[in-house]
Each structure stands twice: as structure tokens, then as C-alpha cells.
Amino acid sequence: MSELVNQARGLIHTAGEAIAASTKEPPSAATAMLARIIVSEAKKQRPDNLLLQSIDLDRNNLDWNDIRAAMKVVVRALG
């Protein structure tokens, strides 16, 4: 299994815990950046995957659902 998929699964787990805890705290800047890097690298690896290419995490107000959904797409595309 690729390191990228492992990182994506880790973020899925973290996001799931945050959502389950009903936290209103948004993801940290570091977490959001990690998600953006994972998506960027996944897009490079699967340039023909339209669903993966459609992910946009560039806005400033990401929430845990955005990150979890994006990481699930990454895992499905690369896993």
C-alpha cells in the first residue's frame, strides 16, 4: 500500500473522530495543508480520474467533512 493511501486513511480516521465528537473546531492549517498535498499528489498519479481531478480544497474554510470526503476519493482512486 502506498504511503499516500496510508496518509489519506489517517486523515479519514482523524476527520471521523472530529465529526463524531461534534467539534466545532475546524481542521488546523497543518491538517488542511496535508490534505491539499495528498490530493495534489493523487491527481498527479491519476490524471485521467475525473472525480479525483474535481476535488478542490483550495478555499480557506475547509471543514472535517470536506477533508474526509476528499480522502475517501483518494483511497478509492489509489487503493
N, C-alpha and C positions, 0 to 999 in steps of 0.2 A: 504494500500500500504506500502511496506517495506521501511525502511529508505535507504537501499541500492539503491533501484529503484529511490527514490527521489533524492539522490545524483547523480546518473547517469544522470537523466533528467536535473539536474542543470548544469552538465558538457556539456551535449549536447547543451544546450542553450548558455553557455559561448563560446563554440567552434564555434557555428554557428555565433555568433556576431563577433568573431575574424576573421573568414573566410570572412564574409560579408564586414568587414572593410578593407579587403585586407592587414591586418597587416602582416608584415614580422617577427614580434616578435614571437619567439617560446613560447610554454607554459612555465610557471615558473616551477622551480624544485618542488615546493609545489603542483602545479596542476598535474604535471606528477606523483608525488608520490601518490596523492589521486586517480588518475585513476588506478594506479597499485594496490592499496589496494582494490578498488571496484572490479576490475577484479579478484583478488585473492579470495576475499570472495565469489563472484558469482560462481567461479569454485568449491569452496568447497560445495556450496549449490546444484550445478547441475553437479556432476562428470560425468554423462553419456551424457552431451550435448557436442558433438564433436566440434561444431562451437565455443562455449564458450571456450572449452579447447584449441582451436588452437590460441587464442589471445596471442600475445607476445608483451608486452610493455616494455621489459627489456633493450632495447637499449637506448643510451643516446640522440639521435637526434629525439625525437618524435615531430611530428607537430600536429596542431589542427585537421587535417583530421583523423590522427591515433586515437586520443582520441575520437573524435565524433563517428567514426565507431565502436570502441570498446564499447562505452557506449550504442549505439543503440542495439548492440548484447545483452548486459547485460539486458537492459529494455525488449527486446523481450523474453529473456530466463526466466526472473524472474517476469515480469509484468503481 
